Amino acid sequence: MSKAIDLLVTGGTGYVGRHLIPALLARGHRVRALARETSLARVPAGAQAVVGDALDADSVAAALRPDDTVVHLVGTPHPSPAKAKQFEEIDLASIRATVNAARRVGIGHLVYVSVAQPALVMRAYLWVRGLGETMIKEAGLTATVLRPWYVLGPGHRWPIVLLPFYKIAECFPSTRESGERLGFVTIDQMASALVHAVENPPDGGKIRIIDVPAIRRAGK
């Protein structure tokens, strides 16, 4: 068991956050969840709800404390190519606000959920998440970037029909790398990988990338 860590989670009322926050609390960490007033009832029990706007840097900064670990989970639900506008208005705006607030306050570690790259589909989504990674790098923040492709779980299971094709791709040298990099992870694997990232930050000022195979290993 690592020492207790003070965390602020943005997007904690969403799909990943509702699985992650209980896992962090079970490990003895102190979790605050930034949420709009209308979403406070969805903050997982045991976390301290903090009223704020994840799209506004001043609001995020007001919820932060120096040396906090910040887990950024804000994003458009159920991403699809038709949601390019939401990616810019929500995903991009929120990571920009978090990076600006984190740099201003002086946090200890930023954990950011990006997306597996490169890929031939969801180009607007990849562009926004990649730009988020660039913002983190240019701000000089100590950060861990997780790059899942699709996180399987309750209400998020339709791609499971594609699993046989992924298994075939992983058998051939010419397609193995893409099959592994763009493979699926489960929500439990994702939560475990995020907990591991929180508890094991990289050295100061460095950025660590955790890809799909590493997410799967952390979830074992």
For each residue, the residues with C-beta under 8 A, 3 or more apart:
1: 27 28
2: 5 27 199 200
3:
4: 28 29 30
5: 2 29 30 69 198 199
6: 29 30 32 65 67 68 69
7: 24 29 30 31 32 68 69 70 71 198
8: 32 33 34 50 63 64 65 68 69 70 71
9: 12 17 20 21 24 31 32 33 34 47 70 71 73
10: 34 54 60 70 71 72 73 74 94 98
11: 14 16 17 54 72 73 74 75 94
12: 9 17 18 20 21 31 33 34 35 43 44 47 71 73
13: 17 18 33 35 39 42 43
14: 11 17 18 73 74 75 77
15: 18 19 77 151 153 155 156 187
16: 11 19 20 73 113 151 187 190 191 194
17: 9 11 12 13 14 20 21 33 44 73
18: 12 13 14 15 21 22 42 44
19: 15 16 22 23 153 187 188 190 191
20: 9 12 16 17 23 24 71 73 190 191 194 195
21: 9 12 17 18 24 25 31 33 43 44 46 47
22: 18 19 25 26 44 46
23: 19 20 26 27 191 192 194 195
24: 7 9 20 21 27 29 31 195 198
25: 21 22 28 29 31 44 46 47
26: 22 23
27: 1 2 23 24 195 199
28: 1 4 25
29: 4 5 6 7 24 25 198
30: 4 5 6 7 48
31: 7 9 12 21 24 25 46 47 48
32: 6 7 8 9 47 48 49 50 63
33: 8 9 12 13 17 21 43 44 47 48 49 50
34: 8 9 10 12 50 52 54 59 60 63
35: 12 13 39 40 42 43 49 50 51 52
36: 39 40 51 52 53
37: 40 51
38:
39: 13 35 36 42 43
40: 35 36 37 43 49 51
41:
42: 13 18 35 39
43: 12 13 21 33 35 39 40 47 49
44: 12 17 18 21 22 25 33 47
45:
46: 21 22 25 31
47: 9 12 21 25 31 32 33 43 44
48: 30 31 32 33
49: 32 33 35 40 43
50: 8 32 33 34 35 63
51: 35 36 37 40
52: 34 35 36 56 59 60 62 63
53: 36 56 59 60
54: 10 11 34 59 60 74 94 97 98
55: 74 90 93 94 97
56: 52 53 59 60 97
57: 60 61 96 97 98 100 101 104
58: 61 62 101
59: 34 52 53 54 56 62 63 97
60: 10 34 52 53 54 56 57 63 64 97 98 100 101 102
61: 57 58 64 100 101 104 105
62: 52 58 59
63: 8 32 34 50 52 59 60
64: 8 60 61 68 70 101 102 105 107
65: 6 8 68 105
66: 105 106 107
67: 6 106 107 108
68: 6 7 8 64 65 105 107 108
69: 5 6 7 8 107 108 109 110 111 198 201
70: 7 8 9 10 64 98 102 107 109 110 111
71: 7 8 9 10 12 20 111 194 198
72: 10 11 94 95 98 110 111 112 113
73: 9 10 11 12 14 16 17 20 113
74: 10 11 14 54 55 90 91 94 95 98
75: 11 14 79 90 91 94 113
76: 79 83 86 87 90 91
77: 14 15
78: 156
79: 75 76 83 87 122 125
80: 83 122
81: 84 121 122 123 124 125
82:
83: 76 79 80 86 87 124 125
84: 81 87 88 124 125
85: 88 89
86: 76 83 89 90 91
87: 76 79 83 84 90 91 92 124 125 128
88: 84 85 91 92 93 124 128
89: 85 86 92 93
90: 55 74 75 76 86 87 93 94
91: 74 75 76 86 87 88 94 95 125 128 129 132
92: 87 88 89 95 96 128 131 132
93: 55 88 89 90 96 97
94: 10 11 54 55 72 74 75 90 91 97 98
95: 72 74 91 92 98 99 112 132 135 136
96: 57 92 93 99 100 132 135
97: 54 55 56 57 59 60 93 94 100 101
98: 10 54 57 60 70 72 74 94 95 101 102 110
99: 95 96 102 103 110 132 135 136 139 141
100: 57 60 61 96 97 103 104 139
101: 57 58 60 61 64 97 98 104 105
102: 60 64 70 98 99 105 106 107 110 139 141
103: 99 100 106 139 140 141
104: 57 61 100 101
105: 61 64 65 66 68 101 102
106: 66 67 102 103
107: 64 66 67 68 69 70 102 110 141
108: 67 68 69 142 201
109: 69 70 142 143 144 198 201
110: 69 70 72 98 99 102 107 136 141 142 143 144
111: 69 70 71 72 143 144 146 194 197 198
112: 72 95 132 133 136 143 144 145 146
113: 16 72 73 75 146 148 194
114: 117 129 130 132 133 145 146 147
115: 119 122 125 126 129 147 148 149
116: 119 147 148 149 181 182 211 212
117: 114 126 129 130 147
118: 126
119: 115 116 122 126 149 182
120:
121: 81
122: 79 80 81 115 119 125 126
123: 81 126 127
124: 81 83 84 87 88 127 128
125: 79 81 83 84 87 91 115 122 128 129
126: 115 117 118 119 122 123 129 130
127: 123 124 130 131
128: 87 88 91 92 124 125 131 132
129: 91 114 115 117 125 126 132 133
130: 114 117 126 127 133 134
131: 92 127 128 134 135
132: 91 92 95 96 99 112 114 128 129 135 136
133: 112 114 129 130 136 137 145 207
134: 130 131 137 138
135: 95 96 99 131 132 138 139
136: 95 99 110 112 132 133 139 141 143 145 207
137: 133 134 140 207
138: 134 135
139: 99 100 102 103 135 136
140: 103 137 205
141: 99 102 103 107 110 136 205 207
142: 108 109 110 201 202 203 204 205 206 207
143: 109 110 111 112 136 202 206 207 208
144: 109 110 111 112 197 201 202 207 208 210
145: 112 114 133 136 207 208 209 210
146: 111 112 113 114 190 193 194 197 210 215
147: 114 115 116 117 209 210 211 212
148: 113 115 116 151 185 190 212 215
149: 115 116 119 181 182 183 184 185 212
150: 156 159 184 185
151: 15 16 148 156 184 185 186 187 190
152: 156 157 159 160 184 185 186 187
153: 15 19 156 157 186 187 188
154: 157 187
155: 15
156: 15 78 150 151 152 153 187
157: 152 153 154 160
158: 161
159: 150 152 162 163 184
160: 152 157 163 184
161: 158
162: 159 165 166
163: 159 160 166 167 184
164: 167 168
165: 162 168 169
166: 162 163 169 170 179 182 183 184
167: 163 164 170 171 179
168: 164 165 171 172 179
169: 165 166 172 175 176 178 179
170: 166 167 175 176 179 180 183
171: 167 168 176
172: 168 169 175 176
173: 176
174:
175: 169 170 172 178 179
176: 169 170 171 172 173 179 180
177: 180 181
178: 169 175 181 182
179: 166 167 168 169 170 175 176 182 183
180: 170 176 177 183 212 213
181: 116 149 177 178 211 212 213
182: 116 119 149 166 178 179 212
183: 149 166 170 179 180 212 213 216
184: 149 150 151 152 159 160 163 166 212
185: 148 149 150 151 152 189 190 193 212 215 216 219
186: 151 152 153 189 190 219
187: 15 16 19 151 152 153 154 156 190 191
188: 19 153 191 192 219
189: 185 186 192 193 215 216 218 219
190: 16 19 20 146 148 151 185 186 187 193 194 215 219
191: 16 19 20 23 187 188 194 195 219
192: 23 188 189 195 196 218 219
193: 146 185 189 190 196 197 210 214 215 218 219
194: 16 20 23 71 111 113 146 190 191 197 198
195: 20 23 24 27 191 192 198 199
196: 192 193 199 200 218
197: 111 144 146 193 194 200 201 208 210 218
198: 5 7 24 29 69 71 109 111 194 195 201
199: 2 5 27 195 196
200: 2 196 197
201: 69 108 109 142 144 197 198
202: 142 143 144 206 207 208
203: 142 206
204: 142
205: 140 141 142
206: 142 143 202 203
207: 133 136 137 141 142 143 144 145 202
208: 143 144 145 197 202
209: 145 147
210: 144 145 146 147 193 197 214 215 218
211: 116 147 181 214 215
212: 116 147 148 149 180 181 182 183 184 185 215 216
213: 180 181 183 216 217
214: 193 210 211 217 218
215: 146 148 185 189 190 193 210 211 212 218 219
216: 183 185 189 212 213 219 220
217: 213 214 220
218: 189 192 193 196 197 210 214 215
219: 185 186 188 189 190 191 192 193 215 216
220: 216 217
